[in-house]
Every structure is written in C-alpha cells, then in structure tokens.
Amino acid sequence: MNAKQCKMARDGLGLTGRVLAEEAGVPYATLARFEAGANIRADTVEKLADTLAASGAQFVYGADRYGVTVPE
C-alpha cells in the first residue's frame, strides 16, 4: 500500500485519520506524515494496511496503476 492508496481507502471507508491511527495502533502524526508522502517504517505501513483491509479495503496494482476498492 502506498500513501495515496491509504488516503483513498480511509476516505472510502469514512474513517478519519485519528480513528485509523487509533485502530491500527500507530501515532496519528505518523499516519499524517505517511499520507503527506514521507517514508515510514514498513511494519507501520503493514499495520495500517491490515487495519484498512480488515474494514473491507482491497488494494489494486497493475499496469503502472494503483487503486483501492471499498465495500458500499
């Protein structure tokens, strides 16, 4: 998952940054830095991705494109 996918998934699921950070067990400031394009630890990205996936987000890659789908 990259930063844009994180933000798209979070928005699509209707989660605020603070809620996602709390559910993933990461500091909100770290999430905000990640979504702004900063590098963060791989295990932290994994926590965020796992939390979003548990809420129904699916991350899509291919043909030099990326995206995310969320349930209705």
Secondary structure as GFF3:
##gff-version 3
##sequence-region A 1 72
A	DSSP	alpha_helix	3	13	.	.	.	ID=ss1
A	DSSP	alpha_helix	17	24	.	.	.	ID=ss2
A	DSSP	alpha_helix	28	35	.	.	.	ID=ss3
A	DSSP	alpha_helix	42	54	.	.	.	ID=ss4
A	DSSP	beta_strand	58	62	.	.	.	ID=ss5
A	DSSP	beta_strand	65	69	.	.	.	ID=ss6
###
